[in-house]
Amino acid sequence: MVFYEMATSLTRAQKRLIFLVIDGLMVPVALFLSMLLNASVSLTWDVAVSMAPLAAILIGIALLTSHLLGLTRIKLNAFEFQGIIRTTIFSGILGFSGLLLNYALGSPVTSQTFFIFTMTLLIMSVATRMFLRQTLIHIYRSGSDRMRVIVYGAGQTGQQLAAALRTDDAVQPICFVDDNPTLQSLVVAGLPVYAPSQIKELIEKEAIDRIVLAMPSASQTVQARIAHKLRQLGAEVHSLPSFATLVGEGELSQRMTPVSLSDLLGRSRLERELPTVSDTYSGRRILISGAGGSIGSELCRQLISCKPEMLILFDHSELALYTIQKEMRELASNIRIVPVLGSVCDRTLVDQVLVENKVDVVLHAAAYKHLPLVETNEIAGLENNVYGTKTIADAARAAGVERFILVSSDKAVRPTNVMGASKRLAELVIQDLSTRSDSTLFSMVRFGNVLGSSGSVIPLFEEQIARGGPVTLTHGEVTRYFMTISEAARLVLLAGSFARGGDLFVLDMGDPVPIRKLARQMIEGAGLTVMDEDNPSGDIEIVEIGLRPGEKLHEELLISPDMLTTPHQKIMRAQEGFLSEIEMANALKDLRTAINTRDPQAARTVISRWVERDERSRPQDEVQIS
């Protein structure tokens, strides 16, 4: 550790000075050795004294030559072929200079001595630097923990990787593993080669941290199957394309590109934005509640292009708020970013934030949305989703906010679970407020699942596939609407710009996607096969575990079939009924009583009574909220 601290504390100038001194000191040593090695020279005291001026001049020439050739600037870690070439030139110049000086001083020794001197100096210079290089590498590596890696594939890419890792202080290649029997038991690029059957033993014996697949010529399916088997051994597995691929050369760049979820679902990206969206948000002070969530964070990113004056990031999660604040400050240094840590249920805080920052637009994306969790934590879900919406909407109206946009869900349509009912009640709250608001334009945007959002099925499937399955389905016939996060956020902003007050916008989610089909496509997209009756030797099985409480087979986007168009083909305006002011007040009063008494059954009774339900059009698979 002492040597590590000494080595790391040296400045660049100090390191160059050390090498300069070493190059100077090697000259008299090499000259002395060359005379000892030359049988025609009798090394006496008189000869040594006569050679002293020559040695002194050569030391000066060595210092100048070493500096001009840049030998002191070559990093030891990179001292390879080019460094040896420069050292050879350095030795040749010193040998030739010594020969000339020898004649000028009356030839104290024979000319053969300077040929020996040149070779001796070259060997000493290279050997000294190689010794220092290995010593420093050992010192650096002993001062830090290194990741121990097996390279799977001893071909060209594997050898290139091993060569690159030799100079890395953080990673240590331990060995190769290769399927080729002719390579097994050999040493390639300085590392032993083992058979795949020995991997489990190697992981335990060598304390392996990671296995890198360096076999780009193998198909993606083959690589995925190998990675799947290795992960079953408890190893962390990464795949490396060829080095030509990394710089965009060769056809592998197309083959190694992962299949996107958008392609799997057949969703096209939103091709263009209407110019009105920028006009609505440009130069405005915008508050995004739930700013650290999946939708909230994407809204923040897309608002940057609209050039708002200020973004107020409101979230109750410290980690989520820190993450999105850091990202926004890096992406939008010219926009004022105000992070607010707190709950939307805190009326005092919400009032203070809206008034002090003179907020023009509120995008309310804060909600508890994980269906099973809200189903078993009814009080927390209803308080956050309903009263949180009520609190921030009332505060926005009181502060004179121009626009208030609620991000809603398709689960609000004829809900069969507490989460969906809470979102429908939140919609009813906004619809009620819009009838009594003269200044604030209230609107709602309803859509289905977004790809990759936290708690959704896509990340769950990815995680299950990564660990080798099985992939779990709640029911074989389940279908869901899907949209990319980017597309959903853009359409929310567009819809908000269309608001006239009390609007309920519904996004065109395309056709519903069978979840079983999605699971199969994701498994095959990972280069694996589905294990079923037709393919019992497949890689990953799809297992049905039964519908969760409150879960539907098929989601809906509309309560009423009445729809109006908007300036954008993917955004529709729904015509749906809502509660009167008195009914809404009674519903909220009853719900508040249930929340205050922490009575889940009373809360379910309230939402069953007040959430609109069209019994005649309700699907047969719907489950009662009870």
N, C-alpha and C positions, 0 to 999 in steps of 0.2 A: 504493500500500500504506500510506503514511503517513496519507493522508486516511481510509482504511478503518479503521485502528487508532484514529484520533481520533474518528471517528463512532461506532464500536462501544464506545468507552470512556466516553462520556458517560452520566451517570445520568439517571433520569427527571426529577428535580428540576432538574438543570442544563439539560435540554432545555426545560422549561417556562419557566425564567428567561430563556433566549435568546429564545423567542417573545414573552415579555412585553416585553422590551427592544425587540424589532423593532416590536411594535404601538405602543409609546410613541413611538419615534423617527419613525414614519411620519406622526404627527399634524402636527408643525411642517413637515415636508417637503410634505405634501399641502396644508396651509394656504398655504404660500408659493407653490406651483404654482397653486393656485386663484386667488390674487390676480394672478399673472402672466397667467393665461388670461382673466380678467375685464377686458374693455376699458374698463369704466366706472370702474375703480380705478386710480389713479396710485400706483404703489408707490414711496414715498419713505422716507427714513430715519425721519421722524417717524411715518409710518403703521406702519412695522415696529416701532418702539419701543412705540407704543400697542397693538399687537397681541400683544406679548410676554406680558402677564399672562393674556390670553385663551388663548394657546397653552399656557402652563404649566398652567392649570386643565384644559384639554382633555386634556393628557397624563395628568393624574391620573385624569380620567374614563375615558380609554381603558384605562388599566391595570386599573381596577376593573371596567369593562364586559367586557374580554377575559377576566378571571378568572371573572366570574359566568356568562358565556355558555359557558365551557369551551373557548374557542378554543385555549388552550395545551395542552389535553388531547386534542385531535384528532390522531391519528397521521397524519403526512404521507402514508404509504402508503395511507391510507383517506380522504384529503381529496378528496371528490367532491361530489355535489349537496348533501348535508346540510351539509357544511362551507361551501359557498358561501352557503347560506341564512343560516347564523349570521353569516358575514362581512358579508352585506347588512344584517342587523339591527344589527350592531356599527357599521357606517358610518352607518346612519340615526340611531342614537342620538347619535353624535358630531356629525353635521351639525345635528340639532335642538338639541343642547346648545350648540353654537357660535352658532346663531342667537339663542337666548335670552341668552347671555352678551354677544353683540354689542350687543343693546338695552340690557342692564344697564350696559355700559361706555360708553354714549353713541353707539353705532353708528359705530365707526371706519371700517367698510367697508359696502358694500351687502349686502342680504340675498341677492342672486343669487350672491354669492361662496360662501355656505355650501351652496348647491345643487351648485355646481361642486366644492366641497370634499368633499361626500358622495360624488359619483361618482368623484372622483380617489382618495379613500381606499379606496373599494371596489375599484377597479381595481388599485391598488398592493398591497392586502392579498392579493387572490386571486392576482395575478401573482407576488408574492413567494413565497407558499406553493407554487404550482405549480412555480416555478423551483427552490426548495429540494427539492421532492419528486423532480423529475427528476434533480437533482444527486445526492441521496442514493441513489436507485435505481441510478444509474450507479456510484457509489462502492461500494455493497454488491455489485453484480453483478461489478464488476471485481476484487473481492477473493476470488471463489470461482468454481470451474468450474460451468457450468450445463448441464443436460441439454437438448439441442436436439431439438425435437419437431415432427413434422408431424401436423396434425389432419386425419384423413380424414373429410370430411363438413363442408360449410360451412353446414349448416342451423342450426336453433335451438340444438340441443345443442352443436354445434361452436362456435358463436359464444359461448355461455355458458362453455364450457371455455376458449376463448381469452381472454375477459374475466377469468376467474379466474386464469389463468396470468400475466397481465400484472403482478400484484402478488406473484408468487412469485419468491423469490431463487434457487431451485434449478432452475427449469425455464424455458426460453425457447421459446415457440411461433414457428416460422419461417414457416410458410405453411399454407394449406389445400390439400387435394386433393379434388376432387369430380367425380362422373360427369356432372353436369348441364352441358352445353355452354354454356348461357346464363350460368353463373357464372364459367366459365373465362376467365382474363385480366382479371377484375375484382379490385377490392380490397374485401374484406368484413371488417368489424370491425378495420380497420387492417392486415390481412394479405393478400398476393396469393393468388389461387386458381389452381391448376394442374390439368392433366388427369392421370389415373392413368398414362398412358403416359410421363409425365415423372418418375415417382417414382425410378427407378433413377439418373437423372442428378442429381436433387435430393439423394439420399442421399450420393452421392460429392461433389458440389459444396458442399453445406452442412454436411457432416460430421454427418448426422442420427444421433441415438442411439436414437430410438424413434418409432414411428408409433402414434397412438391412433385407433381406430375410433370416431367419434362419430356413429353412424347407428343409433340404437335402433329406428327404424321398420322397418329391414330385418330379414328373418327371420334366425334363428340360423344356418340353413344358408348363406345368402348371406354373412353375416359370416365364418363359418368358412372359406368358399372364398376370400374376399378375403384373410383372414389367412394362409391357406396359401400363396397366391401371393406375398404380401409377404415371408413368411419365406424363400421360395426366393431372394429378392433379398438375403438376409442381414440383414434388418431385424428388430428386436425389436418385436413387435406386441402391443398391449393393446386391450381392448374396453371402451367406456364406455356404460352405460345412460343413459337420460334422467335429468335431475336430479330429476324427479318420482318416478322409480323408486327412486332412492337413498333417499328418505324413505318408501318403501313405498306410493306412490300408483300407481294405474293397473294395468292387466292385464299390463304388461310384467314385473312382479315375478315372476309365475308362469312366463312364457315364458323369462326369462333365467336361471332357476335351473338349474344343470347337472344332468344325469342322474347319479344315484349309481350306483356299481358294485354296491351291494347290489341295486338295482332291476334292473340288467342281468342279474344272476345269479339273480334270483328268490328271494333269501334274506330271510326275515323276521327282524327283530331279536328278541333275547331279550326277552320281555315282562315277566318278573318274576324276582326272585331269591328263593331260599328263605331264611328267616330264620336258618337254621343257619350260613350263610356268615359273617355278622357275628360270631356267637358264637365261631366258630373262631379268628378273627383279631383280635378286639377286645382291646385292652390287651396284645397280644403283641409280642415283639421278633422282627421278621421280616427275614431276609436274602434278597435276590433276586440271584442270580448272573446275569450277562448283563443287568444292570439297564438298560443303555443301548441294548439292542437293541429290535427291533419289539415282540416279545411281552413282554420284561422291562419295558420302559418302560410298557406298557399295564397290566401287573400292578401296578406302582407306583401308577399313577393310580387304579385301582379299589380298591386297598387303603386309600386315604385315607378312603373312606366307611365303612370298617370300624373306623376310629379305633384303629389299633395304637399301642402306646407308642413304638415305634422302628422305623424302616426303615433297614436296612443295604444300601446300594447297592454291589454288587460288580461290577467290570468291568475288563477289561484295556485298554480303549481310553480314553485320556485325554479326547479330545473328547466321546465318547459319555457318559462319566461326568460330565464338567463340565455337559453339556447337561441330563441328567436330574436332576442335583443342583440346578441352578438352578431348573428347573421345579418340583421338589418343594418347595423352600423357599419359592417364591412361592405354591404352592397349599395347602401344609400347614404354616403357620407354628407350629401348636401341636403338631406331631409332630417328634420328634427325628430328624434326618436325618444318617446317618453314611456318607460316601463312602469306599470302599476301592478303591484302584487296584492291581490285581494279577491274577495268573492263578490259576484254580481248581486248577491242577496243583501249586501251591506249598503243600505240606502244612503247613509251619511257619506261613505267613501265615494259612492257613485255620483252623488250630487256634487261633491267637492271636485272630482275629476272633470266632470262635464262643464262646470261653471268656470273653474280656474283655467282650463285649456280652451274654452270657447269652442267646443266641439260642434262641427257642422254635420257630420255623418256618423251614424253608429251602425256597425255590422255586428250583429249579435250571433256569434257562433258557439258561445259557451253552453255546454250541455253534457249531462251524463247520458251516454248513448249505448253502453254495453248492455244488451238486452237481458241476459241471465243475471247480471249483477244488480241491475235496477229492479228486476222482478223479485229478488230476495231482500232488497233494501228500498222498499217502496217509499218510505218517508223521506229519505235523503234524495231520491230521484225526483219526487214530486216537488219538494221544496226548491231544489236547484233549478229544475227545468221549467216549472210553472211560476213560482214566486221570484226566481231569479229574473225571468223574462218580464214579469209584472213590475219588479223593482226598477230595472234599467229602462224599461219603456216609459214608466211614469216619470222617472227622472229626466229622460230625454225630452218628453213633452213639456215638463216644467222649465227646462233650460232653453227651450226654443230651438232644439236641434232640427235641421232642415229635413233630413231623411233618416229613417230607422228601418233597417232591413233584417228580418229574422230568417236565419238559416234553419229550415225545417226538414222533415224526413217523410219518406213514403210510408213509414210505419204509423204515421198519424192518421192514415186512411182506414176507417173501420177497425180501430186497434183491438188486438186480442191480448195485449200485454201492457204492463204499467208504463214502460218506456214510451210506447206508441201513444198511449192515452195522455201522458204528460206533454208530449209534443203537440197533440191535437188541442189540449187545453191552452198551451202557449199560443197556438194560432188563434184560438177564440179570444184570448186576452188582447192580442194585437188587433183583431178585427173589431172588437168592442172599442178600444181606444181610438181607432181611426175614425169612428163615427162622431167622436167628441173632440177631435183635434182640428184646430184651425190653421196651425202653422207647420206642424210636423207631418211629413208624408210617411205613413206606416205601410210597409209591404212585407210579404213573406215569399220565400222561394223554397219549393218542395222538390226533393229529388231522392233517388235511391242510394244504393251503396256506391262508394268511391273506391277505386283500386288502390290497395296498399295502405288504407287508413288504419290507424291503430285499432286493434280489436276486431278487425274484419276478417273474412274468410281467407282472403288471398295470403296475408302473412302467415296465417295458421297453416295453410297447405304448404307454403314454402318451408316452414320450420319442420313439418312432419316429413316432407320429402327429403330434406337435408339429413334428418336423423334415421332415414331408412324406412319410414312408414310405421304403422299403416296410416293412410289418409282417411279421416273420419267424416262421414256425412250424417246429418241428422235424419234425412229421409231421401230415398232414391228419386223421388219425384219433385224435390224442391227446386224452385226457380227463383232467380233474383235479377233485379235491374242493376246494371253496373255503368259507371262512368269514370273516366280518369279524374284525378284530383285537379289537374290543371284545367281541364275542360269545365268541370263543375264550378271552380272558382271564377273563371272568366264569365260563365253564364250568370252566376249570382250577381256579379258586378254589372253586367249588361241589364239584367232584369231590374236591378235597383234603379238604374237610370231611366227605366220606363214608368216608374211608379207614379200614380196619380192620387193615391190614398186608399188604403184598404185592399190593395191588390194581393191576390194569391197566385203567384206564378208557379207553373209546373214545368220542369225541364223535360225535354224529349230524351228519354233514356234508351231509345231503340227497343229492340225485342228483348224480352226476358231471357236470361241465360240459364239453362239447366246446370245445376251445381255438379252433378255427376259428370257431365260432359266437360265442365271446366276442370275438375279434378283430373280426369283422364288426360286432357290436353296439357296440363301443367306437368304431370308425371312424364309424358312422352316428350314434352319440350325440354325436360332436364336430361334427356337421353336415356331414360329408363323405360321399362315396360310394366304394364298392369298385370298383377297376379289375379287370375280369376279361373273359372271352370275351363274356359277355352285355352288358357295359358297358365297352367299350374306352376310353371317354373319361372314366372315373371318376378320382377324385382320388388314391387310395392303393391300391397293389397288395399282396396277401397272397402271400408267397413261402415255399415249403417249403425248408428247408435240411438236412433229415435229422436223425435222432435222434442226440443226443450220446452219447458212450461211457457205458454204464451206465444210460441213461434208458429207462424203460418207456413203453409206449403207454398203459397204464391202471394207476393206482395202486390199492392195496387198503388196507383198514383192519384186516382180521382175518387171522390165521394159521389159527385154528380157528373153526368156525362156532358153537361153544358160547358163549352170551351170557346174562348175568343182568341183570335190571333194577335200577335204583337209584331213589331218591326223585324223580329228575328225568328227564323223558321224553327229553331230548337227551343223557343220559349213560348209557352201558351199561358193565357190568363184564365183561371178557373172561376166558375160561377157557383159558389157554395154558400149555403145558409150559415147563420151564426146566432148566438144567444143574444137576447135583449140585454140592455144595461142592468135591469133588475135581476134577470136570471144569472147574468155573469157575476153580479155582486153576491148573490146567494150561493152560487157555486164556490166562489173564492172564500166566503165566510165558512161554509161547511168544511172546505178543504183545510183552512187554517186551524179550525178546531181539531180536526183529525191529526194534523201535524203537531200541534201543541201538546196533545195528549199521547202522542206517539202510538196511535192506534192504526195498524195496517189495515185491519178489516174495515174500519170506518172510512179510511182513505179509498179503499177499493169500491166501497158503496157509493162514495161521492162521484168518482169518475164513471162508474157504471150508470149513474143517474144522469149526469150532465154532459158527458161526451156524446156527441151526435152519433147515432147508429141507425142505419137503414136495414132493418131486419130482413126485408124482402130481397135485398140485393146482396146480402152477406154470403160469401162463399161457404160451402158446406164444411170445409176443413177448419173454420174459425173456432177458436177456443174462448170461452168466457173468461173475463177478468175476475177471478174469484179464487 
